């Protein structure tokens, strides 16, 4: 039997505190752009709390290492008053131990049951806004003004990433303001739920690279963000790479100073939701987006009298992006759609909702293997024809040739440089009629997926047992060597 070395247990005890601290930091290290693994506030089975339970020396080193305590998660799936009291005590201790280090904090509280301690917890976090670095919160809507308050004081010199999701039905009194210039280092802004705050993008040119705003509004519900806000965002955020923006009001009364061309040379992804009408296109067609690879456009609550949104074509014509993913949810005439697709041969995924699936559209997507120059978007792997009335009576005689032309052996035709169609989706029940075609049956046997409706990814969240904190937050508590 191999006996353990007597020196093995004491070797680590001889390490200098600076070296031991570096080892401890490896236990809680996170990357600068991903903080999904922030330390649980009251979990004694994980670092840094676990480190202080090994021996008195480890406790002394860990407690005196501020970087160990600057990344924390505050969450309680049950939100009982007793648990929130414990969170408040624990958060105070972590913040005191973190010294003046930049803070990365996640708060996950869907419900609070009216506890008095929860607002105190948010006030504690907000009081440290001068050293916020990454903030990710999920809280009831009635409390979000407490997290937004630092944007009014202008005390966010270190903030790089701010994500806020709110729960509960929004009311006009819940609207807050967010001044982007208060956080000069801000790179990522994500907002989900509620009416959305009024966002002031004016001021100096900022460093924002990601803006994702998701607001679910019922018909008739007032919105906050306007076409003017969208214009200010575009002209003050030249480094944007990812933009999702819901426009609620599209008046052009104060848009006389629009530049003739608005260039966003870094923008890779754009998702734009806008109300029915043409006014937003007045701005959209001025965009020059040469790097764009993902474009999702959706019109809210359009009526049957609106039949064509023409502005996409002009943007694609002068931008000529290497677009890969295009999703359109608004009425568009077949000629407009066909012309738009002619400018983006790089497309691999196409989703059309509220767009008529006509003979001409399907013919334009049909590949002529003897003449590769005919047939738009030869690299399409996924085509989704939507789930609206416009696909109920699609032309079967045109759909089958389109599918087959994109499934025929590419090697046999010498077209080895293009992709094969892998997925076809449609919400109409009559779509199943093509499954009786023997050539389509063969394609399905060879791997083609024909689906009804749209895929919806469901995140499965598992709840873990909560660990009670015993003596971990007693400053006088220590372990013996």
C-alpha positions, 0 to 999 in steps of 0.5 A: 500500500502506498502511504501518503506523504507526511509533507503532502498535507502541509505543502499547500499551507506553506504557500504565500497568501498571494499564491493561495489567493490566485488558486482560490480565484480559479474556483470562482473565475468567470470570463468577462462576457459570460457570468452565468456561473456567479457564486451562490450567495448562501451555498456553503458547498461552493467557493468562496464559502467552502474555502473558509470552512477548510481551516482557519488560515484558508478562512483568513486568506479567503475573507481578506481577498476582495475579488473572491466576493465580487461575483454573486447570485442572489436568488430564492425560488420560494421568496419566504420572508425568512429566506430574504432576511438571510439574503439581506444579511449575506449580501451585506457581508459579501459586499463588505468583503468585496472592498472596492472591486467591480461587482457582478451581481445576478438577482433572481426573484420572481415573487416576494410576497410583500416582504419588507426586506426585498426593497432593502436588498435592492437598495443595498445593491443600488447603493453600490452602483458606482462599482457595478460591472455586470448586472443581471436581474429578474424581479417583479415590475413594481421594483424595477425603478429601484434598479433603474434609479442609478441611471438617473444619478449618472453614477455608473462609471464601471458598468459594462453589462446590464440585463433587466427582466420584469414580471407582472402586468405593466401599468403606466406608472411603472414607466422609468427612464434610462439615460445611457450616457450615465454608463460610459463603458456600457456594452450590453443592454438587455431589457425584457418585459413591462412597457419598457423604460424611456431610453435616452440614447443622446449625449456622447457616442457610446460603446454599446455593442448589444441592445436587446429590448423585448416588450410584449404589448397587448393591442392598444397598450401604449408603448414608450420607444419611438421612431425618434428613439430608434434614430438616436440609437442608430446615430449614437451607437456606431459599434452596435453588433446586435440590435433588437428594438420595438418601435411603438410610435412612428410619427415623423414630425421631428425627423427633419435632421435624418442623415441621408445614409446611416452606416452601421458597419459592425451590425450583425443582427437586427430585429425590429418590431414596428406598428402598422404603417409606412413611416418606419420605412422612411428611416429603414431604407436609409440604413447601410448594413454591409455586415448584416447576417441576421434580420428579423422584421415584424409589423404589429397588428397590420390590417388587411388593407396593408399589402406591401412593405417596400423598404426592405428591397432598397436597404438590401440593394445598397447594403448587399449584406451576406445575409444568412437568416431572414424572417419577415412577419408583415404583408409583402407583394410577391414582386417585392419579396422576389426582388429582395431575395435576389440581393441575398444569395447567401441566405440559409434560413428564410421565414415568411409569415403574412407573405403570400405563398404564390406560384411566382414565389415558389418558382423563384426559389426553384433551382435549375440544376442545368442553369445554376444562375436561375433560382434565388438563394441557392444555399437555403437549408430551412424554409418556413412558410408561416402559419397564417391564412396566406399558406392555407392554399399554397400551390402544390404543383409548385411546392413539390418541384421547388423542394425536389430541385433543392434535394437532388444529388448535388454531386451528380450535377457538379453543384458541390458548392451549395447546400441542400434543403434540410427543413420545410415548415408550414402551419397549414394542415393542407401542407401534408398533402405533398407527403403522398408524393413518392419523390417527396417520400423519398426525400423524407426517407433521406433526411428531409424534415417537413414540419407543421408550425414553428419550433419553440425552444423550451428551457427546462429549469431544474430547482435545486434544494436550498442550503441553509446558512448556519454560522458562515456569516458570523465574523467570529466563526473560524475553523481550526487547522 
